[in-house]
Amino acid sequence: MTVTTLTLDDYKKAAADLGVSVAAVRAVASVETKGAGFLPDGVRPVILFERHIMRRQLVSNGLPGDAQHFAMTQPDIVNATPGGYSNKAGEWDRLARAITIHRPSAIESASWGIFQIMGFHWKLMGYASAQAFLNAMYSGAGAHLDAFIRFVKANPNLIRALRALDFAAFASGYNGKDYAINKYDTKMRDAFITYSKEQAA
């Protein structure tokens, strides 16, 4: 059976590996998916499919004609602007449609699991392919945590920000330049305070 949740010991090991606060790692997980990295079926990881990234990845993967064609015929799946989001299960329907266009680009265009890491980072994190990254995301919560550790270690600015508890800098690098619109930094800071108090109790 797939282990779909992380324990406090898991978070402690990750924090020790990164040299950061346990509460900080828990705060990131809490804000990204409230710590739940799988759908209720216990099989499929939580994803968010990004249609604007799909357009970009099609071009990056040498398919500019497909990017242009599907932006006109399926703009909810391929588009120059973000949007078109569905509920958690519905995001899998969107991904399935994208896969019929180009599988690697589709995988690369979703954020995955507990820590919602974008698939296009697979090479940066040391996976052999986008498919290998997807397979890891299916394998359990431990693999989600491993991906987070890999991603943060590959981004010196992120690990530095997390160690300094500079959540604005962390959110900017992790969630993108528009992080403030969704208040990622303040949500992480609030979650960090909550978990810090919990650990001190």
JOTAFEN-V469966 format. One record per backbone hydrogen bond with DSSP energy under -0.5 kcal/mol. NH is the residue of the N-H (numbers start at 1). CO is the residue of the C=O. Records with the same first field share a line. If there is no record, write none. Layout:
NH: CO, CO
This chain:
4: 2
11: 7
12: 8
13: 9
14: 10
15: 11
16: 12
17: 13
18: 14
19: 15
20: 15
25: 21
26: 22
27: 23
28: 24
29: 25
30: 26
31: 27
32: 28
33: 29
34: 30
35: 29
36: 33
37: 4, 35
39: 44
42: 39
46: 37
48: 111
50: 109
51: 49, 83
54: 50
55: 51
56: 52
57: 53
58: 54
59: 55
60: 56
61: 57
62: 59
63: 58
67: 63
68: 64
69: 65
70: 66
71: 67
72: 68, 69
73: 69
74: 70
77: 74
78: 74
79: 51
91: 87
92: 88, 89
93: 89
94: 90
95: 91
96: 92
97: 93
98: 94
99: 95
100: 96
101: 97, 98
102: 98
106: 102
107: 103
108: 104
109: 105, 106
110: 107
111: 48
112: 117
113: 46
116: 113
117: 112
119: 110
120: 108
121: 118
122: 119
125: 121
126: 123
127: 122
133: 129
134: 130
135: 131
136: 132
137: 133
138: 134
139: 135, 136
140: 136
141: 3
143: 140
144: 140
145: 141
146: 142
147: 143
148: 144
149: 145
150: 146
151: 147
152: 148
153: 149
154: 150
155: 152
158: 155
159: 152, 155
160: 156
161: 157
162: 158
163: 159
164: 160
165: 161, 162
166: 161
167: 165
170: 166
171: 167
172: 168
173: 169
174: 170
175: 171
176: 171, 172
179: 176
181: 178
182: 178, 179
183: 180
184: 179
187: 183
188: 184
189: 185
190: 186
191: 187
192: 188
193: 189
194: 190
195: 191
196: 192
197: 193
198: 194
199: 195
200: 196
201: 197
